[in-house]
Amino acid sequence: MARLALVTGGTRGIGAAIAERLQRDGLRVAVTYRGNDAAARAFSERTAIPVFRWDVADFDACARGVAEVAAALAQPVDVLINNAGITRDGALHKMSPEQWRAVIDDDLNACFNMSRAVIGGMRDRGWGRIVNIASINGQKGQFGQTNYAAAKAGVIGFTKALALESAHKGITVNVVAPGYTATEMVAAVDPKVLDGIVGQIPVGRLGRPEEIAHAVAFLVDDLSGFITGSTVSINGGQYMV
Ligand code: CAA
């Protein structure tokens, strides 16, 4: 039977592109979302991919949610894509504790919550794929994003540690670090600021969600079993590591 992939934040933006690509590659796919019912309904009607609503920042909700997905699709989650994330931009000297915590909860703690919910089953079955979506801004820093850069850099460290713990169990854990990609998140940046950023991208344009999904599909493939703890940077040459 085809493996089951679960994509968090999978009804819009990069997550939706990942879900659709994995479906096209022959996996069974389910996605989570937190609040936008209209977008979730539209996505599900368009793709026939089942959607599940819970908050990935909530540890218990993740445990319940993963069990619900496995029960609904009658198979366990073998592939986890930790994609859900938010921004709450602002210079540190103006940043509230709420802005800080919301981003750490959604972008970093959620990786723990979701990975914790699937890792036991993957270890028991001796196979698994986890891909965590970080960001160029966790690699290089970004004015106005101490919270986001900290969370995304944290995701990279988390990935390396979990990759070490999981390698002997047939589980790979990797990062895809997108640069500025044409999604609602990037569209929310002030157009003048964004123009300046696009000017720093050697390829001369924003990335496309499908271009990010392409790397995720590569990493979850059976033949990628020797790649673990890696960070794949997809940023149009804006930052080279
Ligand atoms: N570098 C250096 N200085 C900067 C700067 C920069 N990039 N941006 C602003 N400044 C300076 C301004 O010139 C200004 O200086 P003065 O006080 O001397 O005039 C000062 O900082 C304050 O600027 P603002 O009044 O604009 O500050 P603000 O707090 O109102 O706005 C901000 C800050 C909203 C964060 C704005 O700078 C911004 O939108 N930056 C872009 C953030 C960004 O790239 N977010 C990415 C979102 S998409 C994403 O995150 C996806 C992904 O993974 C890539």
Boltz pocket constraint, residues with backbone or C-beta under 6 A from the ligand:
constraints:
  - pocket:
      binder: B
      contacts: [[A, 87], [A, 89], [A, 90], [A, 91], [A, 94], [A, 134], [A, 135], [A, 136], [A, 137], [A, 142], [A, 143], [A, 144], [A, 145], [A, 148], [A, 178], [A, 179], [A, 180], [A, 181], [A, 185], [A, 186], [A, 189], [A, 190], [A, 193], [A, 197]]
      max_distance: 6.0
